[in-house]
Amino acid sequence: MDQSDILRALRAKAEQLDLEDGLAERACLFDLPRAMIYLDGNSLGPPPHGVVDRLTRVAGQEWGVDLITSWNKNRWMELSSRVGAKIAAVVGAESASVRACDSTSINVFKVLSAALPLRPARRVVVSERGNFPTDLYVTQQLLAGLGDGYELRLIDDAATDLDAALDDTVAAVLLTQVDYRTGRKLDMKSVSARIHDAGALAIWDLAHSAGAFSVALDADGADFAVGCGYKFLNGGPGAPAFLYVARRHWNAMPMLAGWMGHAAPFAFTPDYRPAEGVDRFLVGTPSVLALSALETALDAYGDIDMASVQAKSSALGDLFIEAVETLCDGQGVTLASPCDASVRGAQVSFRHAEGYAVMQALIAQGVVGDFRAPDVIRFGFAPLYLQYAMIVDAAKILSDILRTKAWDRPEFKVRAAVT
Ligand SMILES: *Cc1c(COP(=O)(O)O)cnc(C)c1O
């Protein structure tokens, strides 16, 4: 088959998949720029309808007119738990075990510092060398602060090296379920079970999981979890993150206490008395504007069947791999993600020696993904608003760029601060 036959076959397949797509109508909840194929919803989701209106109302009426009375009148105090309950539905958790608050980095600190005292005789935290750096930085600094023999044990790949790293010194294992570079996805149930068999606690970072596919925190044995509000959950730039504490650990106490986690914040007593349940993981005043945006954004996941979300993100990725491998054959791109969708998150990465310039050329032509050093071009497949036809178009544009070396221009090689 020549290129045009391949393209025709791919387009026909995409058209059929779009016709059969049970999530197709959810795309109406978003207004993406028409000239753009947005494959970066894994880094910053677009605003679902209603978010901008909600922000206008909260800022204009609740803040501007109702002012301080809004804490009661507009129930601002409940935002962390209300938004947490909506996220809980997306990640398979009972609603009372999730709170939306702070950033993912801060939530890593809180849950890890709460987990370690639950295994007081153990001093080791296991994580992956390639974990998202903030998780490692937070962990290193927490363990250094604790002193007392605490150490971080890094492994290359939890899928293959975890068992060898587990022994009776390991207190907790902190893993990001989907590797941010390669998209490799860990099976939460079996990995958590192995961690528990070694007597340790399983802490999951769901930055690239929440909203991308089915997650079952309660059923799959997670002890603690954290995740992002601004990636697949579309909560807006710098949106509040979330944390999860399994019910059996509700008596755990993070090493960061603040008045919002006090049993009676407005008693203003000098001594800390932790709130019951997960509320003790709250610290300061909730970020009302940001939580309001996230709350409305989560309506896009209302009544959704997460199994169909997972099926679509897998199929979008499968189609992209097939399209790139056939259209870009011999053009210097190699798949950096698992081929098998059952062990891949909602993203696909390729390596190319000039990956940065290739991505800049793609963005210039309206195909927006991102680049992760040293050579990874990364494409996210958010299942709520993407169509299969866009996937084939994106692969076609990539193949044209590679074939004509359109990336080989000085302006595409200037590194911006954010890649
Ligand atoms: C995106 C991401 C974060 C981001 O943390 P912030 O505190 O929101 O900056 C953390 N962990 C992982 C695995 C991520 O992918």
The ligand as a Tripos MOL2 file, in Angstrom:
@<TRIPOS>MOLECULE
LIG
   15    15     1     0     0
SMALL
NO_CHARGES

@<TRIPOS>ATOM
      1 C1          1.7920   16.8660   37.1570 C.3       1 LIG1
      2 C2          2.3220   16.0470   38.2760 C.ar      1 LIG1
      3 C3          2.5090   16.5980   39.5430 C.ar      1 LIG1
      4 C4          2.3020   18.0860   39.7380 C.3       1 LIG1
      5 O1          2.3890   18.4880   41.0470 O.3       1 LIG1
      6 P1          2.0130   20.0010   41.3860 P.3       1 LIG1
      7 O2          2.2190   20.0940   42.8450 O.co2     1 LIG1
      8 O3          0.5960   20.2160   40.9410 O.co2     1 LIG1
      9 O4          2.9000   20.8960   40.6140 O.co2     1 LIG1
     10 C5          2.8870   15.7590   40.5850 C.ar      1 LIG1
     11 N1          3.1170   14.4380   40.3700 N.ar      1 LIG1
     12 C6          2.9810   13.8890   39.1400 C.ar      1 LIG1
     13 C7          3.2360   12.4520   38.9300 C.3       1 LIG1
     14 C8          2.6060   14.6910   38.0540 C.ar      1 LIG1
     15 O5          2.4960   14.1600   36.8340 O.3       1 LIG1
@<TRIPOS>BOND
     1     1     2 1
     2     2     3 ar
     3     2    14 ar
     4     3     4 1
     5     3    10 ar
     6     4     5 1
     7     5     6 1
     8     6     7 2
     9     6     8 1
    10     6     9 1
    11    10    11 ar
    12    11    12 ar
    13    12    13 1
    14    12    14 ar
    15    14    15 1
@<TRIPOS>SUBSTRUCTURE
     1 LIG1         1 GROUP 0 **** ****
